[in-house]
Amino acid sequence: MAEATLRIFRGDQGGGTMKDYRVPVAPGMVVLDALHHVQGHQAPDLGLRWNCKAGKCGSCSAEVNGRPRLTCKTRMDSLDLTQPVEVRPMKSFPVIKDLATDVSWNYQVNKKIPPFQPREGVEWKMQQHDVDRVQEFRKCIECFLCQNVCHVLRDHDKKAEFGGPRFFVRVAGLEMHPLDGADRIPLLKDALGIGYCNITKCCTEVCPEEIHITDNAIIPLKERVVDEYYDPVLKIVKKIFSAGR
């Protein structure tokens, strides 16, 4: 049976080292299988997260050869096995142990977003194209790969000022819902800091659910912020109407 070398980060928030493990490679094997082999036969104290092993829970996120991925969807035979396969924890979040990171900050951001609020007296009917539009955003499995790859969080650590692509997707699903009546545009501009995003599409590239995060969520939300706060024509119209009251 063929073998490969997994070079895995071992350590915690205080630091650590990369350690090599030889693992057998079977047909159809994914990186998570290889990590389980290491955990089961060589390093029982290896820290990692996983749950469904079907690409739907988002738990097994890590960086494989420098790219944020779900380890359960990354086949070993898709990698260059003549070189060690490097597996590191997500860079944007504090390390708890080995490959397990503390992603609790994301849930604090989520609490800032007002939930669905139907407009008063709304008729509970939707067109199919409206259903399809928001349904894309509901595919998110909260793997936080998009958060991890976003340079605003990854390189500049703007967690206090920026919500990140996962939560722009959530806001888009609410703001574009035809029956919703809440106004989250001030939240986008200020608390979630959507202006920091310069639409590099790195979040879209790593999304395992193939959500068009940049084109379908972030750009339309940016346009709404611009319309509300920076459109000179709308500013004049608002002044006219406010002056006439």
N, C-alpha and C positions, 0 to 999 in steps of 0.2 A: 504494500500500500504506500502511496506517495505521502510525503511529509512536508510540512511547512513550518516556518518559525513565526510565532507571534511575539512581537515586542510590545509589552503591555506596561502602561504606567502603573507603578505601585507607590502609593504614598497618600498624603492628605493635604489639607490646606497649608500646612507648614512646609511642604516640599516633598520630593520623592525622586525616584529613579525609574528608568526604563529597564525592564527585565525580560530576558528571552525565554521562551518555552517552545519546545518542539511538539507538534501535534500531528496525528494522522489526518489525511484529507480523503474523504470519501466523496463519491459522486453526489451532487446536489447540496453539499455541505455549505452552510452560511457561517459568517464570522461568529455569530452567537453560539452556534454549535461548537466551534473551536474554543470559545471562551468557557463554555460549559465543560469541555474536556479538560481544560487547564484546571478549572475549579474542582472537578471531580477526581482528578488523578495526581495533580502536582501542587496546587495551591488552594486548599479548601477555604482559606481566609480571603480569597479574592473578592473584592466588593464590586458588584455590578447590579443593575436593575433590568428586569424583564418581566413579562407577564404573559401576553397572548402568543407570542412567537408567530404571529400571522400578519404583522404590519398594520395593526389596527389600534393598539393601545398606546403607542408612542413612548413606552418605558425604556427601551433599550438603546436610546440615542447615545452616540459616541462619535469620535473622530477617527476615521479609518484612513490611514495614509494621508492625513491632513485634511480630509473632506468630511464635513458633518454628514452622518448617515444613520439609518436604522440598521443595527447589526444583524437583525433577523431577516433583512431583505438584501443584504450584501453577500453575494455568493463568493466563496473562496476562489472558484475557477474564473472569476472576473478580474482577479488581482494578479499581479506579477509575483508568483510564489518563489521565484529565484532569489527574491530579496525579502528580508523580514517584513511582515505586515505589522505596521505600527498602529496600536489602538490606544487612544488617549481620551480622557474625559472632555466634555464640552468646555471650551475655554471661557465662555461668557459667564459661567456660574461657579461659585465656590465649590471646591472639592470636599466631599465628606470623607470618602475613602476610595482609593483606586479609581474606578470608572464611574462611581456614583457621585452625582453632584446635587447641590442644594438649589432646587428650582422654585422655592417657595415665594421668591420675589414676584414671580409671574402671577400668583394668586392674589397678591396684594394689589397689583395693577388691575386685575379683573374686578375687584370690589369697587373700583372707582367708576365703572361703567354702568349707567342706569339700565335696568333690564327693559324688556319689551313693555311698552305702555300704549295700549290701543287708544286711538283718538276717540273723543267723546262722541257718541252716537254713530260710530263707524258701522258701515254695512259689511258684514263678514263674508265678503266675496273677493277673490283674487283671480287675475288673469294668469294663464299658464306661464307666460314669459316672465311674470313677476316671481312666480314660484321657482322657476328655473334659476333666475338670477341670484336669489338669496340661498338657494339650496347648495350652490357651490361652496359658499362660505361655511356651511354646516358640516362639510366633510372633514374639517380640521380635527386631528387626533391629539393635538397638544403634545407633540413630540418635542417642540421648542427648538427644532433645528433651524427654523427661520430666525428665531431670536438669537441663536448661537452664532450664526454667520453674519448677522447684521453688524456692519462696522461701527455704528453709533454705540452699540452695546459692547461688541467684542473688543474694539480698539480704543474707544473713548470712554467707556463705562458711564454712560449718561443715564443710568437707571433712575435717578431722581427726577429727570426731566423728560424722559422719553418712554413711551409705552411699548414700542416695538411692533413688528409686522403681524405677529399673532393677534394682537389686540386691535390693530387696524382692520383685520379680517372680521373680528367679532363686531366692531362698531359698524362696519360696512353691512353686515348681515342685518343689523337693526335699523340703520339709517335708510337703507334701500328697501325696507319692508313697507309695502304700500299701506298697511293698516296701522303702522306705528306713528305715535304723535309726539314723542320726546325729541328734544333738541340737544344733540351731543356735539355740535360744532364748536362751542366754546371749550369744551373738554378736549377736543382734538387739538385745538390751537395751543392751549395753555398746558394743562396737566399731562397730556399725552405727547405733546411736542412734535406733531407730525411734520412741522417745518424742517426738522433735522434730517429727514429722509431725503436723499438726493437720487432716488429711483434707479439704483444700480442693478436691480433685479436679482441680486444675489439670493434673496429670500425665496423668490420664485424658483430658482434653479435647484434648490435643495428640498423643496416640498415633496414628500413622498406621496401625497394625495393629488399632486399636479394642480393645485389651486393657483390660478393666475393672480397671485397676491398683488403684484405691482400694477398691472394693467386694469384689473377689475375691482380692486379694493382701494389701494393707496392713491392712485392718480385721481379717481372720481372724488375721493374724500378731500384731497388737496384742492381740487377745483371748488368744492363747496366752501372750504375755508376762505379761499381767495374771493369768491363771490360775496361772502358775508362781510369780510373785513377790509378787502383791498381793492375792490372794483370801484373805480372813480365815478362811473355812471350811477351805480346803485347808491353810492354815498350822496350824490346830488339829489336823487329821487327821495331818499330817506329824509334829507334835510327839508325838502319841499313839503313832504307830507307831515313831518313833525312840526314845521312852522305854522301849518294851517290848522293845527289842533287847538 
